[in-house]
């Protein structure tokens, strides 16, 4: 792992940090409270081609890697986690098209995905296929040069403002698993909304349950090889956006707490000067730094084509829990104000909790990590 950023990486981080400070942070509290979609924020990110950060320059992207993605997502999440999740998932869909789509699909979709004029959402999870996606019930049956899709998807983040849902469906018998699932680009207009949940956090971007009933999709909207969609998905690593979101929240909670405890006085001194408070703030900094290093290590290994099973699960578990723990500590150290919506720390906790579930629950990643440690115990 290279523990220093390049000049270009620092420039990117600073660019996104400035944008977050000026364009996201002043609006975040109201967007969350009013459950409003941050459309002007996405417009600003698109103007800077950040919505196409990891896409090739020939298709209008910026041609950056996963380390750069993690850096960007951290900064955006420190401002408003919903913005970071939308951009991260959109780039994940675009990356599947870029890696496994036909040249025609790349030409048709990627330039407008880079500019956020065409927005992608992910249709993978189902009611009975949460941690184990192989149990999905959505199916696609070929009919001439079309496919007929039936089923449902839930937790389709940003569905209401997306144009296409990358929808995974079974195209072969269960005994062929995992080589029995294919991916299709389905227009959002062809899916029906079933449930829009009221959630604890992530209020400004909704993740509804949607259904497909005899939806016809032309064969040229099959992305990747028939039956290999789920396997091919495992070859991309834009999922590092999930721990990166945790890093952003953990850092924001730390920074808000340092500012508050440095100014709030009790018993004739700043509360940050009390040893007990200082130790807690130091632990918050340790959590944020550890989470960042683990996340960047996973992203860096992925950029170099290395296996990241162990590193990703470790980063995901650590960073998402760090976000929860730092947000919880921030509320405690802010006292009564931390429990009100006049401060951001209560929102950090509500948003952070999602991250221990999204991208696979941490309990599942603990199993993956344990297996990887035993399999690769001698790999330094």
ZIKAPE-V567497 format. One record per residue. N is the residue number from 1. RES is the residue in one letter. OMEGA is omega in degrees with one decimal (* if undefined). Layout:
# ZIKAPE-V567497
N;RES;OMEGA
N;RES;OMEGA
This chain:
# ZIKAPE-V567497
1;X;175.4
2;X;-170.2
3;X;175.5
4;X;178.4
5;X;174.2
6;X;177.9
7;X;-179.8
8;X;178.8
9;X;176.7
10;X;179.2
11;X;176.9
12;X;179.4
13;X;-178.3
14;X;177.7
15;X;-178.3
16;X;178.9
17;X;177.8
18;X;178.4
19;X;-179.6
20;X;-178.9
21;X;-174.3
22;X;-170.1
23;X;-176.2
24;X;-173.7
25;X;179.8
26;X;-175.7
27;X;-167.5
28;X;-175.7
29;X;-179.9
30;X;178.5
31;X;179.2
32;X;-176.3
33;X;-177.4
34;X;-179.7
35;X;-178.4
36;X;179.4
37;X;-175.3
38;X;-172.2
39;X;-178.4
40;X;177.0
41;X;178.2
42;X;175.7
43;X;179.5
44;X;177.2
45;X;178.6
46;X;179.1
47;X;-179.4
48;X;-178.6
49;X;178.5
50;X;176.0
51;X;174.2
52;X;-171.2
53;X;-172.8
54;X;179.2
55;X;-178.0
56;X;-179.9
57;X;-178.6
58;X;177.1
59;X;176.9
60;X;178.1
61;X;-179.6
62;X;172.6
63;X;-178.3
64;X;-177.6
65;X;-175.9
66;X;173.0
67;X;178.7
68;X;176.8
69;X;179.7
70;X;179.1
71;X;-179.9
72;X;-176.7
73;X;176.7
74;X;-177.8
75;X;-179.6
76;X;-178.7
77;X;175.9
78;X;177.3
79;X;179.0
80;X;-172.9
81;X;-178.9
82;X;177.5
83;X;-179.0
84;X;-177.9
85;X;-179.8
86;X;-179.4
87;X;-179.3
88;X;-179.5
89;X;176.8
90;X;178.8
91;X;175.6
92;X;177.3
93;X;-179.4
94;X;-179.7
95;X;175.6
96;X;177.7
97;X;-177.6
98;X;-176.5
99;X;-168.6
100;X;-179.7
101;X;176.1
102;X;177.0
103;X;177.3
104;X;178.3
105;X;178.7
106;X;179.1
107;X;-175.3
108;X;-170.2
109;X;-167.8
110;X;179.6
111;X;-179.6
112;X;173.2
113;X;177.5
114;X;-178.6
115;X;-179.8
116;X;172.1
117;X;168.0
118;X;-172.7
119;X;179.9
120;X;173.5
121;X;-175.0
122;X;174.6
123;X;-176.1
124;X;-176.0
125;X;175.2
126;X;-177.9
127;X;-179.0
128;X;179.4
129;X;178.7
130;X;178.2
131;X;-179.1
132;X;-176.6
133;X;-179.4
134;X;178.7
135;X;180.0
136;X;-177.8
137;X;177.7
138;X;-175.9
139;X;177.0
140;X;-180.0
141;X;-178.8
142;X;174.8
143;X;-176.1
144;X;178.7
145;X;177.4
146;X;172.9
147;X;176.7
148;X;-176.0
149;X;175.2
150;X;177.6
151;X;179.1
152;X;172.5
153;X;175.6
154;X;-172.3
155;X;179.2
156;X;-175.5
157;X;177.2
158;X;-178.0
159;X;-172.0
160;X;179.6
161;X;177.1
162;X;177.1
163;X;-180.0
164;X;172.4
165;X;174.2
166;X;-168.3
167;X;179.5
168;X;-176.7
169;X;178.1
170;X;176.6
171;X;179.7
172;X;-177.4
173;X;-178.1
174;X;-177.6
175;X;177.5
176;X;-177.0
177;X;3.8
178;X;-176.9
179;X;-177.8
180;X;-177.1
181;X;-178.9
182;X;-178.2
183;X;-178.2
184;X;172.0
185;X;-176.2
186;X;177.6
187;X;-179.3
188;X;179.7
189;X;-178.3
190;X;179.7
191;X;-179.9
192;X;178.5
193;X;178.4
194;X;-174.9
195;X;171.2
196;X;-174.5
197;X;164.5
198;X;-172.2
199;X;179.3
200;X;-178.9
201;X;-178.3
202;X;-169.3
203;X;-172.5
204;X;176.0
205;X;-174.3
206;X;-179.6
207;X;-172.8
208;X;168.0
209;X;-178.6
210;X;-177.8
211;X;176.4
212;X;179.2
213;X;-178.5
214;X;178.5
215;X;-179.5
216;X;-179.0
217;X;179.4
218;X;-176.5
219;X;-179.5
220;X;173.5
221;X;169.1
222;X;-177.0
223;X;-177.8
224;X;-177.4
225;X;175.1
226;X;179.1
227;X;-175.5
228;X;-176.4
229;X;-178.0
230;X;178.9
231;X;-179.1
232;X;177.7
233;X;179.1
234;X;-179.5
235;X;175.1
236;X;-171.9
237;X;175.2
238;X;175.0
239;X;175.1
240;X;176.8
241;X;-177.7
242;X;174.8
243;X;178.1
244;X;174.8
245;X;177.4
246;X;177.9
247;X;-178.9
248;X;179.6
249;X;179.4
250;X;180.0
251;X;179.8
252;X;178.3
253;X;177.1
254;X;-176.1
255;X;178.2
256;X;-178.5
257;X;176.8
258;X;-179.4
259;X;-176.8
260;X;-177.3
261;X;176.5
262;X;-177.3
263;X;-177.9
264;X;-178.8
265;X;172.4
266;X;179.4
267;X;172.5
268;X;177.8
269;X;176.2
270;X;-175.9
271;X;175.3
272;X;179.5
273;X;175.5
274;X;-174.7
275;X;-178.5
276;X;178.3
277;X;-179.3
278;X;178.9
279;X;179.3
280;X;179.0
281;X;176.1
282;X;177.9
283;X;176.7
284;X;178.2
285;X;178.0
286;X;179.3
287;X;-177.4
288;X;-179.1
289;X;179.2
290;X;179.7
291;X;-179.2
292;X;-178.2
293;X;178.7
294;X;-179.9
295;X;179.4
296;X;176.6
297;X;179.4
298;X;-179.6
299;X;-179.3
300;X;177.8
301;X;179.0
302;X;178.5
303;X;-179.8
304;X;175.8
305;X;-179.5
306;X;173.9
307;X;-177.9
308;X;-178.3
309;X;-178.9
310;X;-173.5
311;X;-179.1
312;X;-179.5
313;X;178.5
314;X;179.6
315;X;-177.6
316;X;179.7
317;X;-173.7
318;X;-172.7
319;X;-178.6
320;X;176.0
321;X;176.5
322;X;178.2
323;X;178.8
324;X;-175.8
325;X;180.0
326;X;178.5
327;X;178.6
328;X;178.2
329;X;179.3
330;X;177.7
331;X;-179.1
332;X;-177.0
333;X;172.2
334;X;-179.5
335;X;-177.4
336;X;-179.7
337;X;-179.8
338;X;-178.9
339;X;-179.6
340;X;177.4
341;X;175.1
342;X;176.7
343;X;-177.4
344;X;-169.7
345;X;178.0
346;X;176.7
347;X;178.2
348;X;-177.9
349;X;-179.8
350;X;179.6
351;X;-176.1
352;X;-176.3
353;X;177.8
354;X;-172.2
355;X;176.5
356;X;-179.9
357;X;-177.1
358;X;-179.4
359;X;-176.3
360;X;-178.3
361;X;-177.1
362;X;179.0
363;X;176.9
364;X;179.0
365;X;175.9
366;X;175.9
367;X;179.4
368;X;-179.9
369;X;-179.4
370;X;179.4
371;X;-179.3
372;X;179.7
373;X;179.8
374;X;-179.2
375;X;-173.4
376;X;-172.9
377;X;-177.9
378;X;179.1
379;X;-179.3
380;X;*
